[in-house]
Amino acid sequence: MPAFWWDGHPNFGDDLTPWLLPHYGLAAAYRSATAARLAGVGSVLEFLPHGYDGVVWGSGLMQERAHPLPQAHFLAVRGELTRTLASVQGPVALGDPGILVARHVRRPAVKWDVGIVPHGHHRQHPGLAALARAEGRRVRVVNVHRGAAATVREIASCATVITTSLHGLVTADSYGIPAVWTTLDPPLGGGDFKFRDYETALTPGWTRYVPYADDLTLSDLVASARAVDAALVARRGDDLERALGRVVEVLPELRSFPIGIIAPARPR
């Protein structure tokens, strides 16, 4: 019986941690927040109880409010905002582990001029549908309600990425693809906090956010897209890999696998 429930469809962001960990010799199994020993990709820290004493590797908060976890072993967090609000002490790696995907999936040939990566809440948004119908460009609307590998390959086959999904942005950054993000109705839980948190690690001091407007064109968004500094992505990725290598050091009981993974709860 799984500890978390889904709406019947896999989700890209939820699937990244159990997809990534085997590449580093770790088996993964979902556990409830009270039983898990490792929290990975996603805005999952609010699910952890105050007394959580497992590992945090690249996780973030959903809401911009304090959620200290004084007993947790923080190896990495998504960004500086989460570091502050979770009261993380001492050195810690920064960045979303999704930036590691390009190390494990070779980029395919570019097939699409523009990839639009809507969050699941925005897939039917009429404005995005209008952008996707723009003439003169090969446009692909990426379905994030699939597993990690298929979604990563599809995003990686785009020359430019426009997204309302954080992990659409993270995947673009992993491959050095110019990207831009915006927000739509209905607003996501926590608003744009997770984007701003991630930006503190990958684009400190600047943003690729463009406010959405009905008269915004696909060309406007493509012109605003920018790639992140490849050297910074590489450094963040190296830091995340080194941090993950310390899991058994800080939690020696994890020598017996599988270990637990925290994922956002999505009740039926």
Buried (B, 14 or more C-beta within 10 A) or exposed (E): EEBBEBEEEBBBBBBBBBBBBEBBEBEBEBBEBEEBBBBBBBBBBBBBEEEBEBBBBBBBBBBBEEBEBEEBBBBBBBBBBBBBBBEBEEEBBBBBBBBBBBEBBEBEEBBBBBBBBBBBBBBEBEBBEEBBEBEEBEBBBBBBBBBBBBBBBBBBBBBBBBBBBBBBBBBBBBBBBBBBBBBBEEEBEBEBBBBBBBBBBBBEEEEBBBEBEEEBEBEEBBEBBEBBEEEBBEBBBEBBBEBBEBBBEEBEEBEEEBBBBBBBEBEE
